[in-house]
Structure formats: C-alpha cells, structure tokens
Amino acid sequence: MNSFVKETIKNALILCAITLTAGLLLGGVYEITKEPRAKQQEITKTNAFKEVMKDAASFEEINIDPDAVSTLLKSYDITEKAAVIDGCVKALDESGNTIGYIVSSTSKEGYGGNISISVGFDMSGNITGVSILSISETAGLGMEAKDESFLNQYKAQAGTEDLYVVNKSDSADGINIDALSGATITTKAVTKAVNAAKITDIYLMGAEGTEEKNNDNESKPDENNDYDINADTTEGGEADE
C-alpha cells in the first residue's frame, strides 16, 4: 500500500471521527436544551393565553376530535396543507366557570414559513384577542403582523359566523381585513389561521352545548314515563408578498 493510499485512508478516518464527534456534541446539546426550550415554549403560550383572555384566572386544556375538526375545516376550504389546529383550552374565571375558549392554530402559507397564533373567544363568539406565537416574515413588511393595530382588526368585529377576507370587495361575503402594505401573503396567512381558529371555536361551542344538554337530560326524569328516581341508570424581502 503506497503512501498516497495510506494518507487518504488516514484523512478519511480523521474526517469520520470529526463528523461523529460533532454529531454527538450536537445531539448532547439538543438533549440538554430540550427541556428548557419546552418550558420556554409553554411560558410563551401561557403568556399568549393571558394576553388574548385578560379576564381568565386559569386555563384548562380541551381534547378535541381532530378528524371532526379537520373535516369541518375542509368544508370551509381550509385543508391541512393550509392551516392546522395546534390545541384548544377553556378560559376559566376565579370560580371555575368557563368564560371563553382559546384556540391555537398554524398557517402554513406564510411568506417566510409557518405562522402560529392563539385566538381568544368569549362565549358569544367575539374575538377577545389575537397573539402571534411564532413568525419569521420579512422585517418591515410581514413582521408588521405582530403590531396591535393590525391584529385589532380581528377584535373589532361583533360575534358572527362570518369569516375574514383580505381586501374584501363590496360583492364578497365575509368581514374585511386590510392587508399590510407590501405583505399581502402574510396578511392572508394570518387571516387563514384566525379563520381556522374561529371555525374551531364554533365547533367547541356546539360540542359544549351538546354536552351540557346531554347532562341536563341525564339529570332529569322523563316526564312521559313513570320513573323510579332511585333506580340505578348508566349511560376534539417580500415582493408584494
């Protein structure tokens, strides 16, 4: 074996060792920072909840039927490629009464990537606030979506099942949202995330109402039948973007 081959093998082994070491170090750093990052994400989300539902004393996670919600979103032409629901919580007052819902959603159609938000709704379906959880749009254009003046457009509308439309024409249905200057794509992405959250709130209101109705029915004897009340019963750079 000549010296050239030996040198090549030596360099290859050194390169492999360096690559392996770097991989192990990166893996170690990831594991070390995994828990702190998760905690920070949880803090960010909790702060967003408080921001969009200021009257809430606590929050309670809700398990939703993802298939039912996905089907509902698709009926409004929002597919999983466009936006997804990340989670839902009840907002509770100091007595434990539900005062609204908070829905977190992600639009996959941002100019610079995914845009994640949390949206608060009171029990009449009014939006109480919108908070940006993560966004990576162009500075001075799409990043203006974080401004309160832009997000307040969604709060200003009374409770209705109408969805939001960017730069709505007079003949179009829906509630108008003025696009950010030079950032139409970002505006549409945020609006789609808000619409997905709003549709999910409609689902939650219906599911909660059905549950309460069922509970009431279970607790009341059937007036049309003789009942033994003691009997046991059993029964989810942007170029105009």
C-alpha positions in Angstrom: 0.0 0.0 0.0 1.6 3.3 -1.2 1.8 6.4 0.9 -0.9 8.2 -1.0 -3.4 5.5 -0.2 -2.4 5.4 3.4 -2.7 9.2 3.6 -6.2 9.1 2.0 -7.4 6.4 4.5 -5.9 8.4 7.4 -7.7 11.6 6.3 -11.0 9.8 5.8 -10.8 8.3 9.3 -10.0 11.7 10.8 -12.9 13.2 8.9 -15.2 10.4 10.1 -14.0 10.9 13.7 -14.7 14.7 13.5 -18.1 14.1 12.0 -19.0 11.6 14.6 -17.8 13.8 17.4 -19.7 16.8 16.1 -22.9 14.7 15.8 -22.5 13.5 19.3 -22.0 17.1 20.6 -24.9 18.4 18.7 -27.1 15.6 20.0 -26.0 16.3 23.5 -26.7 20.0 23.2 -30.1 19.2 21.8 -31.0 16.9 24.7 -29.6 19.4 27.3 -31.6 22.3 25.9 -34.7 20.2 25.1 -36.4 20.7 28.4 -35.6 24.4 28.8 -36.9 25.0 25.2 -40.1 23.1 26.0 -40.6 25.2 29.2 -40.0 28.4 27.3 -42.5 27.4 24.7 -45.0 26.7 27.4 -44.3 30.1 29.0 -44.8 31.8 25.7 -48.1 30.0 25.1 -49.4 30.8 28.6 -48.4 34.4 28.2 -50.3 34.4 24.9 -53.4 32.9 26.6 -53.3 35.7 29.2 -52.9 38.3 26.5 -55.9 37.2 24.5 -58.2 36.5 27.5 -57.3 39.0 30.2 -60.2 38.2 32.5 -59.2 34.5 32.8 -57.9 33.2 36.1 -56.8 29.8 34.8 -56.9 27.7 31.7 -57.9 24.1 31.1 -56.8 22.0 28.1 -59.6 20.6 25.9 -59.3 17.3 24.0 -60.9 17.7 20.6 -61.7 15.2 17.9 -59.0 16.0 15.3 -60.8 14.2 12.5 -64.1 16.1 13.2 -62.3 19.4 13.2 -60.3 18.6 10.1 -63.5 17.7 8.3 -65.1 20.9 9.4 -62.2 23.0 8.3 -62.2 21.3 4.9 -65.9 22.2 4.5 -64.6 25.8 4.6 -61.9 25.0 2.1 -59.1 25.0 4.7 -57.0 21.9 4.2 -54.2 20.6 6.4 -51.7 21.9 3.8 -53.0 25.4 4.5 -53.6 25.5 8.3 -53.9 23.2 11.3 -55.2 23.4 14.8 -52.5 23.1 17.5 -54.6 23.0 20.6 -57.6 24.4 22.5 -58.2 25.5 26.1 -61.1 26.7 28.2 -60.6 30.0 29.9 -62.0 29.9 33.4 -62.8 32.7 35.9 -61.9 32.5 39.6 -65.0 30.4 40.3 -64.1 27.9 37.7 -66.8 29.0 35.2 -66.0 28.9 31.5 -65.8 32.4 30.1 -64.4 31.5 26.7 -62.1 29.4 24.6 -58.6 29.9 23.2 -57.7 28.2 20.0 -54.0 27.9 18.8 -53.6 27.4 15.1 -50.8 27.5 12.5 -51.0 28.7 8.9 -48.5 27.0 6.6 -48.8 29.7 3.9 -46.7 32.5 5.3 -44.1 34.2 3.0 -41.2 33.1 5.3 -42.7 30.0 6.8 -45.3 28.9 9.3 -47.2 31.4 11.3 -48.6 30.3 14.7 -51.1 32.2 16.7 -53.5 32.0 19.6 -57.0 33.5 19.4 -59.4 34.1 22.3 -63.2 33.9 22.0 -65.8 34.9 24.6 -69.0 32.9 25.0 -70.7 34.9 22.3 -68.1 34.1 19.7 -66.4 37.6 19.9 -62.7 37.6 19.4 -61.1 38.9 22.6 -57.5 39.0 21.3 -55.1 37.5 18.8 -51.4 36.8 19.7 -48.6 35.8 17.4 -46.7 32.8 18.9 -44.1 32.4 16.1 -43.5 34.2 12.8 -40.5 34.6 10.5 -41.6 37.1 7.8 -39.7 40.0 6.3 -38.7 42.8 8.6 -40.6 46.0 8.0 -43.2 44.1 5.9 -44.7 40.8 7.0 -43.3 41.2 10.6 -45.7 44.1 11.0 -48.4 41.5 11.5 -47.3 41.5 15.2 -48.5 45.1 15.5 -51.5 45.6 17.7 -53.0 48.0 15.2 -53.1 45.1 12.6 -54.3 42.4 15.0 -57.1 44.6 16.4 -58.9 44.4 13.1 -60.0 40.9 14.1 -61.2 42.0 17.5 -63.3 44.9 16.2 -65.9 42.6 14.7 -69.0 41.5 16.6 -69.7 37.8 17.2 -70.8 36.2 13.9 -70.0 33.1 12.0 -68.8 35.2 9.0 -65.1 34.6 8.2 -62.5 37.2 7.5 -61.5 38.2 3.9 -58.4 40.2 3.0 -59.2 43.3 1.0 -62.8 42.2 0.5 -64.6 43.5 -2.5 -68.1 45.0 -2.0 -69.7 41.9 -3.5 -67.8 39.4 -1.5 -69.1 37.8 1.7 -67.2 38.0 5.0 -65.5 40.6 7.2 -62.9 42.8 5.6 -59.3 42.8 6.8 -57.0 45.5 5.3 -53.8 43.9 4.1 -50.4 45.0 5.4 -48.6 47.2 2.8 -46.4 45.0 0.7 -47.3 41.9 2.7 -50.5 40.5 1.3 -49.2 36.9 1.6 -48.5 37.4 5.3 -51.9 39.0 5.8 -53.7 36.2 4.1 -51.7 33.6 6.1 -52.6 35.2 9.5 -56.2 35.6 8.4 -56.4 31.9 7.4 -55.0 30.9 10.9 -57.6 33.2 12.5 -60.4 31.7 10.4 -59.3 28.2 11.3 -59.4 29.1 14.9 -62.8 30.8 14.6 -64.3 27.7 12.9 -62.9 25.6 15.7 -64.5 27.9 18.3 -67.9 27.3 16.5 -67.2 23.6 16.8 -66.3 23.9 20.5 -69.4 26.0 21.3 -71.6 23.4 19.6 -69.8 20.5 21.3 -70.0 22.1 24.7 -73.7 22.9 24.2 -74.5 19.4 23.3 -72.6 18.1 26.3 -74.5 20.4 28.7 -77.8 19.4 27.0 -76.9 15.7 27.4 -76.0 16.3 31.1 -79.3 18.1 31.7 -81.2 15.2 30.0 -79.4 12.7 32.1 -80.3 14.5 35.3 -84.0 14.9 34.6 -86.5 12.1 34.7 -88.6 11.5 31.6 -91.9 13.3 32.2 -93.7 11.0 29.8 -92.8 7.8 31.7 -93.1 6.5 35.2 -89.6 6.7 36.7 -88.1 5.3 39.8 -85.8 8.2 40.7 -83.8 5.9 43.0 -83.1 3.3 40.3 -79.5 3.0 39.0 -79.0 4.2 35.5 -75.9 4.3 33.3 -75.3 5.7 30.3 -61.9 17.4 19.6 -37.8 40.9 1.1 -41.3 40.2 0.3 -42.2 41.2 -3.2 -45.7 42.3 -2.6 -45.9 39.0 -0.9 
